[in-house]
């Protein structure tokens, strides 16, 4: 690999000279949590930065919307004929709704839509020169490797190449490989990228125009200046960036695994019905329970991310997906989109059998940790957050911010740790480990580094304020690319 540092990053000029949408009236007022660019004869283009978005699905279209409203020309790319055009047409409908709600003016809507051009191709070398590419295609590392090598062959060495992957390794994208499509097309060997310093992760959350969080992911070779510039650019786009290394699942999709896994294990063991567990977690301040949330996400989508994290951690038992969820997927019970998942749904998408046992939920919370869905879940979330920070993969501040903004949890793991206390968490994990040996509930050694706290209830208060998003629902984590 070449030197990971790059010079004259287009992002550096964009964040160094571009007007700030939060303070410059020429870019209009913020709308629905993201900046709206004011129309002009040609439209503003901060520092001449053009953005290409690869993938015109829900995520790619949303990212294109954010970039266009921040004032950048956007090239929206998809390999399927008509997909990019349909995405642009849908964005036109979105802008019309925003105008009707007086979130933006008609001039702002017209200018933003005019900044988006579409491009249909499966050959990324045909994309015109740009300063930033954000890839948002299917979560398959071989597909991403092929795309990034085509981009490197055609774009300037200073063009920043970002992936919107939710769980795949940045290092796996840039490194050499002897398997996969790209390797096969090259006679059995796919080379490492020549300029890995300009490859980073920009993990947006669904839906991108409304969700504030962006995980800025660093690979082993990512240029620190590019990461700094990308973080500042995200702020200019009205987002809250957090930094993380290229650890499996990054912050949100790794720390959140126990939220789903503990509930599924309790249901599979017969300790409580799904709706009852959901009720208990909602009572602790979570916007949705884990069972209804996985039905909303899609059991297949949620399972795929869980499998990815598990395999990337060398099948660590802490992250092993449940047979309960695997059976749902095998049976085609994928959630709301298939009409049945954990629960059954009517034509309007409302569950018809999600009836909790309120007395049972009240009985479980505050009891032994093995049968308390709140204490059991919080202990594991705290353990994950502490362990991630101890490995040097993110700061505790960024972990708390990511989990509050990215999942709409009422508090972050370290805020819960301060309430519950490390000694209580360790005792709860020890109790779970004795009941279920095998390594899933092993405590992070870093818990020993935290000051003991006064004994707190197993189910702490959750006075974290309003945790709804502008869309009124939690982030749905894994996304349709």
Legacy VTK file of the C-alpha trace (Angstrom):
# vtk DataFile Version 3.0
C-alpha trace
ASCII
DATASET POLYDATA
POINTS 481 float
0.000 0.000 0.000
1.053 3.564 -0.607
1.438 6.177 2.110
-1.940 6.476 3.797
-1.726 10.267 3.957
-3.239 12.241 1.093
-2.805 15.860 0.158
-5.286 18.557 -0.862
-8.406 16.694 0.221
-11.505 18.259 -1.372
-13.172 18.048 2.046
-10.517 20.281 3.570
-11.410 23.153 1.255
-15.119 22.485 1.685
-15.063 22.768 5.462
-12.395 25.457 5.495
-14.109 27.944 3.208
-17.720 26.900 2.867
-20.409 28.891 4.653
-21.921 27.186 7.673
-25.650 26.415 7.185
-26.180 27.004 10.889
-25.027 30.621 10.732
-25.024 31.776 7.105
-28.435 33.041 5.951
-27.481 32.422 2.314
-28.054 28.718 2.944
-31.503 29.221 4.368
-33.033 27.946 7.608
-32.642 24.422 8.979
-35.580 22.211 8.056
-36.566 19.021 9.863
-33.151 18.706 11.434
-31.026 19.262 8.334
-29.906 22.427 6.523
-31.866 23.615 3.524
-29.998 25.465 0.807
-31.573 28.614 -0.566
-32.236 28.766 -4.272
-30.193 31.101 -6.423
-29.602 31.358 -10.153
-26.991 28.625 -10.082
-27.434 27.346 -6.531
-24.743 27.392 -3.859
-21.943 24.843 -4.004
-19.773 25.043 -0.888
-16.138 25.152 -2.043
-17.065 23.416 -5.310
-17.510 20.015 -3.655
-19.481 17.564 -5.802
-20.770 14.414 -4.130
-21.504 11.072 -5.793
-23.850 8.685 -3.984
-23.757 5.079 -5.176
-26.981 3.216 -4.555
-30.397 4.797 -5.013
-32.257 2.825 -2.346
-33.729 4.323 0.809
-30.336 5.088 2.309
-28.677 6.375 -0.855
-31.644 8.555 -1.735
-31.723 9.984 1.764
-28.010 10.764 1.745
-28.379 12.432 -1.652
-31.165 14.580 -0.207
-28.996 15.696 2.719
-26.039 16.579 0.478
-28.198 18.433 -2.055
-29.923 20.469 0.638
-26.519 21.371 2.043
-25.759 23.003 -1.332
-23.694 20.362 -3.172
-24.197 19.039 -6.696
-25.008 15.339 -6.306
-24.631 12.498 -8.785
-27.002 9.694 -7.744
-25.778 6.385 -9.191
-27.460 2.996 -9.451
-26.823 -0.064 -11.594
-30.513 -0.872 -12.113
-32.161 0.918 -15.056
-34.597 3.543 -13.821
-33.696 3.188 -10.138
-31.880 6.503 -9.812
-34.586 8.338 -11.768
-37.296 6.859 -9.550
-35.328 7.889 -6.463
-35.062 11.454 -7.741
-38.772 11.507 -8.498
-39.460 10.330 -4.951
-37.215 13.096 -3.607
-39.292 15.572 -5.581
-42.360 14.305 -3.730
-40.487 14.630 -0.429
-39.558 18.235 -1.179
-43.173 18.979 -2.124
-44.324 17.720 1.271
-41.708 19.865 3.006
-42.916 22.900 1.074
-46.523 22.120 2.035
-45.469 21.957 5.689
-43.568 25.256 5.274
-40.288 23.588 6.225
-38.639 24.931 3.064
-39.654 27.318 0.310
-40.566 26.278 -3.222
-37.366 27.929 -4.428
-35.280 25.913 -1.986
-37.012 22.717 -3.069
-36.483 23.413 -6.760
-32.816 24.298 -6.218
-32.104 21.161 -4.183
-33.778 18.880 -6.728
-31.925 20.599 -9.591
-28.603 19.812 -7.910
-29.270 16.071 -8.231
-28.388 14.345 -11.490
-28.846 10.634 -12.097
-26.410 8.148 -13.584
-27.165 4.509 -14.424
-24.160 2.207 -14.582
-22.578 -0.881 -13.088
-19.149 0.449 -14.115
-18.036 2.980 -11.514
-15.199 4.175 -13.747
-17.837 6.069 -15.753
-18.745 8.379 -12.865
-17.520 11.949 -13.529
-14.768 13.358 -11.274
-16.073 14.300 -7.816
-14.602 15.278 -4.456
-16.531 12.803 -2.282
-18.115 9.425 -3.028
-20.494 7.803 -0.543
-21.259 4.167 -1.357
-24.605 2.862 -0.055
-25.177 -0.490 -1.742
-25.916 -3.992 -0.486
-24.033 -5.167 2.639
-21.688 -7.550 0.827
-17.987 -6.923 1.160
-17.094 -8.381 -2.240
-19.509 -5.999 -3.959
-17.993 -3.073 -2.080
-14.418 -4.175 -2.855
-15.198 -4.232 -6.572
-16.843 -0.803 -6.473
-13.973 0.790 -4.568
-11.341 -0.562 -6.949
-13.239 0.810 -9.907
-13.524 4.164 -8.167
-9.815 4.227 -7.389
-8.983 3.519 -11.028
-10.985 6.500 -12.292
-11.197 9.145 -9.564
-8.440 11.506 -8.449
-6.108 10.164 -5.733
-7.460 12.937 -3.495
-11.138 12.022 -3.916
-12.470 10.813 -0.575
-14.140 7.398 -0.849
-16.605 6.633 1.943
-18.746 3.596 2.615
-22.076 3.714 4.401
-21.666 0.129 5.616
-23.325 -0.568 8.944
-21.043 -3.385 10.061
-18.406 -4.394 7.492
-14.686 -3.782 7.921
-13.088 -0.750 6.256
-9.804 -2.664 6.275
-11.499 -5.580 4.530
-12.577 -3.250 1.741
-9.107 -1.785 1.096
-6.957 -4.890 1.648
-5.869 -7.528 -0.866
-7.930 -10.684 -1.372
-7.665 -13.989 -3.214
-11.367 -14.814 -3.204
-14.453 -13.032 -4.471
-15.589 -11.493 -7.739
-12.872 -8.852 -8.032
-10.158 -11.446 -7.432
-11.738 -13.820 -9.954
-11.849 -11.084 -12.606
-8.147 -10.402 -12.036
-6.943 -13.988 -12.269
-7.280 -14.897 -8.594
-5.820 -11.870 -6.824
-7.469 -8.591 -5.883
-4.769 -6.070 -4.915
-4.825 -3.756 -1.959
-5.962 -0.236 -2.765
-3.144 2.126 -3.680
-4.481 5.090 -1.691
-6.157 3.622 1.418
-5.782 6.870 3.357
-8.777 8.417 1.605
-11.095 5.481 2.397
-13.310 5.974 5.459
-16.735 5.021 6.746
-19.649 7.458 6.922
-22.422 5.424 8.489
-25.702 7.325 8.273
-28.818 6.151 10.088
-32.259 5.555 8.689
-33.830 7.853 7.567
-30.749 9.988 6.799
-32.545 13.363 6.492
-34.028 13.001 9.986
-31.457 11.048 11.989
-28.764 13.271 13.467
-26.074 10.642 14.025
-23.266 9.743 11.607
-20.574 7.274 12.652
-17.248 8.395 11.131
-15.239 5.195 10.847
-11.467 4.935 10.622
-9.671 2.026 9.038
-6.087 1.138 9.864
-4.797 3.346 7.043
-7.370 6.167 7.047
-5.793 9.630 6.953
-6.501 11.467 10.243
-6.918 14.767 8.394
-9.548 13.233 6.114
-11.411 11.930 9.165
-11.290 15.374 10.792
-12.501 17.056 7.612
-15.266 14.483 7.140
-16.448 15.008 10.712
-16.587 18.751 10.175
-18.427 18.290 6.878
-21.044 16.190 8.658
-21.527 19.030 11.146
-22.025 21.396 8.201
-24.699 19.002 6.976
-26.500 19.319 10.311
-25.333 15.971 11.698
-23.657 14.875 14.936
-20.530 12.859 14.094
-19.023 10.285 16.437
-15.702 8.573 15.811
-15.020 4.850 15.929
-12.433 2.402 14.674
-13.428 -0.255 12.163
-14.572 -2.679 14.839
-17.336 -5.147 13.873
-20.656 -3.312 14.019
-18.933 -0.036 14.986
-20.623 1.558 18.028
-24.369 1.286 17.553
-24.751 -2.075 15.835
-22.307 -3.701 18.245
-23.438 -2.257 21.549
-27.104 -2.808 20.630
-26.849 -6.579 20.061
-27.908 -7.507 23.637
-31.066 -5.403 23.372
-32.386 -7.953 20.895
-30.555 -11.052 22.068
-31.570 -11.018 25.729
-35.269 -10.675 24.921
-35.128 -13.469 22.345
-33.352 -15.789 24.786
-35.908 -15.101 27.506
-38.810 -15.843 25.153
-37.149 -19.009 23.846
-36.665 -20.204 27.435
-40.303 -19.564 28.235
-39.625 -16.937 30.897
-42.100 -14.443 29.416
-44.167 -13.749 26.324
-42.762 -11.323 23.704
-45.327 -8.570 24.316
-44.690 -8.736 28.054
-40.963 -8.260 27.605
-41.624 -5.348 25.256
-43.849 -3.756 27.888
-41.140 -4.091 30.532
-38.515 -2.429 28.319
-40.874 0.371 27.312
-41.500 0.943 30.992
-37.765 1.509 31.410
-37.824 4.325 28.851
-37.164 2.534 25.570
-39.342 3.850 22.766
-40.060 0.337 21.462
-39.506 -3.113 22.872
-36.961 -5.412 21.228
-39.501 -7.824 19.783
-41.656 -5.199 18.075
-38.524 -3.354 16.937
-37.020 -6.378 15.193
-40.369 -6.919 13.465
-40.175 -3.310 12.252
-36.542 -3.619 11.120
-37.152 -7.000 9.504
-36.065 -10.206 11.215
-33.912 -11.127 8.218
-32.162 -7.743 8.159
-31.564 -7.722 11.908
-30.273 -11.292 11.811
-27.899 -10.526 8.925
-26.194 -7.761 10.909
-26.039 -9.991 13.964
-24.443 -12.794 11.943
-21.952 -10.321 10.454
-20.842 -9.053 13.866
-20.640 -12.609 15.225
-18.494 -13.916 12.369
-16.229 -10.842 12.416
-15.597 -11.397 16.150
-14.501 -14.979 15.461
-17.870 -16.299 16.637
-17.588 -14.822 20.100
-20.496 -16.260 22.165
-21.312 -12.744 23.338
-22.678 -11.962 19.867
-24.093 -15.286 18.703
-27.529 -14.832 17.104
-30.359 -16.869 18.564
-31.936 -19.974 17.094
-35.241 -18.289 17.939
-34.589 -15.543 15.377
-33.095 -17.955 12.856
-36.293 -20.025 12.995
-38.403 -16.938 12.383
-36.387 -16.160 9.264
-36.450 -19.752 8.005
-40.218 -19.756 8.390
-40.528 -16.541 6.401
-41.808 -14.662 9.441
-39.824 -11.512 8.682
-41.955 -8.993 10.561
-44.323 -6.283 9.399
-43.230 -6.531 5.775
-44.322 -10.185 5.547
-47.413 -9.837 7.745
-45.976 -11.978 10.508
-42.816 -12.033 12.586
-42.833 -12.317 16.344
-46.357 -10.885 16.076
-49.030 -11.011 13.372
-50.036 -7.808 11.572
-53.185 -6.620 9.837
-53.234 -4.826 6.492
-52.531 -1.478 8.161
-49.392 -2.851 9.815
-50.883 -2.942 13.326
-50.128 -6.008 15.470
-53.160 -8.175 16.244
-51.685 -10.433 18.941
-49.195 -8.255 20.865
-51.078 -8.356 24.149
-48.823 -8.069 27.214
-49.402 -9.533 30.652
-49.063 -6.396 32.752
-49.002 -8.252 36.052
-46.258 -10.559 34.803
-44.180 -7.610 33.554
-44.448 -5.940 36.941
-43.477 -9.190 38.640
-40.382 -9.669 36.469
-38.887 -6.188 36.866
-36.966 -5.970 40.110
-36.781 -9.720 40.569
-33.786 -12.017 39.960
-31.655 -10.738 37.095
-32.193 -13.947 35.116
-35.905 -13.190 34.816
-35.707 -9.367 34.811
-35.623 -8.157 31.193
-34.621 -4.621 32.197
-31.745 -5.463 34.535
-30.531 -8.214 32.231
-30.530 -5.952 29.175
-28.951 -2.943 30.873
-26.144 -5.021 32.390
-25.231 -6.320 28.953
-25.486 -2.893 27.282
-23.206 -1.383 29.939
-20.752 -4.254 29.571
-20.600 -3.784 25.795
-20.040 -0.036 26.051
-17.313 -0.358 28.670
-15.549 -3.091 26.711
-15.602 -1.121 23.453
-14.046 1.940 25.092
-11.469 -0.188 26.917
-10.309 -1.569 23.554
-9.671 2.000 22.395
-12.328 1.866 19.670
-14.310 4.952 20.748
-14.598 7.390 23.624
-17.189 6.991 26.351
-18.729 10.307 25.309
-19.120 9.127 21.724
-20.574 5.801 22.856
-23.256 7.512 24.931
-24.003 10.000 22.145
-24.214 7.241 19.535
-26.605 5.099 21.535
-28.889 7.998 22.427
-29.018 9.451 18.906
-28.618 6.287 16.853
-31.059 4.034 18.717
-33.057 6.533 20.759
-32.129 4.802 23.995
-33.141 6.971 26.934
-29.551 6.970 28.185
-26.126 5.809 27.099
-24.248 2.862 28.646
-21.992 5.069 30.740
-24.928 7.088 32.034
-26.543 3.838 33.143
-23.243 2.679 34.626
-23.116 5.808 36.784
-26.585 4.985 38.113
-26.319 1.237 38.538
-22.686 1.021 39.636
-19.941 -1.256 38.352
-20.214 -3.638 41.316
-23.901 -4.213 40.668
-23.301 -4.802 36.964
-20.524 -7.295 37.711
-22.727 -9.139 40.199
-25.570 -9.324 37.685
-23.272 -10.634 34.963
-21.812 -13.211 37.358
-25.330 -14.423 38.156
-26.135 -14.719 34.458
-22.840 -16.454 33.726
-23.554 -19.028 36.429
-26.998 -19.676 34.938
-25.748 -19.741 31.340
-22.037 -20.644 31.224
-20.101 -20.368 27.991
-18.727 -16.852 27.817
-21.665 -14.726 26.703
-21.972 -13.036 30.088
-18.302 -12.632 30.933
-17.739 -9.181 32.451
-15.391 -6.717 30.819
-12.185 -6.442 32.891
-12.553 -2.676 32.457
-15.509 -2.713 34.871
-12.890 -3.045 37.616
-11.522 0.372 36.638
-14.752 2.181 37.432
-15.320 3.618 40.872
-17.809 1.707 42.996
-21.188 3.387 43.197
-23.841 3.221 45.881
-26.144 0.273 45.470
-28.863 1.187 42.969
-32.023 -0.594 41.902
-31.559 -3.122 39.130
-33.992 -1.097 37.015
-32.760 2.512 37.246
-34.963 5.495 36.652
-35.008 6.727 33.088
-35.589 10.451 33.272
-33.661 11.017 30.065
-36.306 13.250 28.516
-38.046 12.948 25.194
-36.279 10.345 23.072
-38.433 10.357 19.970
-36.996 11.271 16.613
-38.576 13.707 14.226
-40.191 10.653 12.685
-41.616 9.609 16.054
-39.896 6.212 16.082
-36.501 4.906 17.115
-33.759 4.458 14.582
-34.388 1.170 12.804
-30.703 0.315 12.806
-30.028 -1.975 9.849
-31.142 -0.438 6.629
-32.479 -1.040 3.188
-29.642 -0.045 0.863
LINES 1 482
481 0 1 2 3 4 5 6 7 8 9 10 11 12 13 14 15 16 17 18 19 20 21 22 23 24 25 26 27 28 29 30 31 32 33 34 35 36 37 38 39 40 41 42 43 44 45 46 47 48 49 50 51 52 53 54 55 56 57 58 59 60 61 62 63 64 65 66 67 68 69 70 71 72 73 74 75 76 77 78 79 80 81 82 83 84 85 86 87 88 89 90 91 92 93 94 95 96 97 98 99 100 101 102 103 104 105 106 107 108 109 110 111 112 113 114 115 116 117 118 119 120 121 122 123 124 125 126 127 128 129 130 131 132 133 134 135 136 137 138 139 140 141 142 143 144 145 146 147 148 149 150 151 152 153 154 155 156 157 158 159 160 161 162 163 164 165 166 167 168 169 170 171 172 173 174 175 176 177 178 179 180 181 182 183 184 185 186 187 188 189 190 191 192 193 194 195 196 197 198 199 200 201 202 203 204 205 206 207 208 209 210 211 212 213 214 215 216 217 218 219 220 221 222 223 224 225 226 227 228 229 230 231 232 233 234 235 236 237 238 239 240 241 242 243 244 245 246 247 248 249 250 251 252 253 254 255 256 257 258 259 260 261 262 263 264 265 266 267 268 269 270 271 272 273 274 275 276 277 278 279 280 281 282 283 284 285 286 287 288 289 290 291 292 293 294 295 296 297 298 299 300 301 302 303 304 305 306 307 308 309 310 311 312 313 314 315 316 317 318 319 320 321 322 323 324 325 326 327 328 329 330 331 332 333 334 335 336 337 338 339 340 341 342 343 344 345 346 347 348 349 350 351 352 353 354 355 356 357 358 359 360 361 362 363 364 365 366 367 368 369 370 371 372 373 374 375 376 377 378 379 380 381 382 383 384 385 386 387 388 389 390 391 392 393 394 395 396 397 398 399 400 401 402 403 404 405 406 407 408 409 410 411 412 413 414 415 416 417 418 419 420 421 422 423 424 425 426 427 428 429 430 431 432 433 434 435 436 437 438 439 440 441 442 443 444 445 446 447 448 449 450 451 452 453 454 455 456 457 458 459 460 461 462 463 464 465 466 467 468 469 470 471 472 473 474 475 476 477 478 479 480
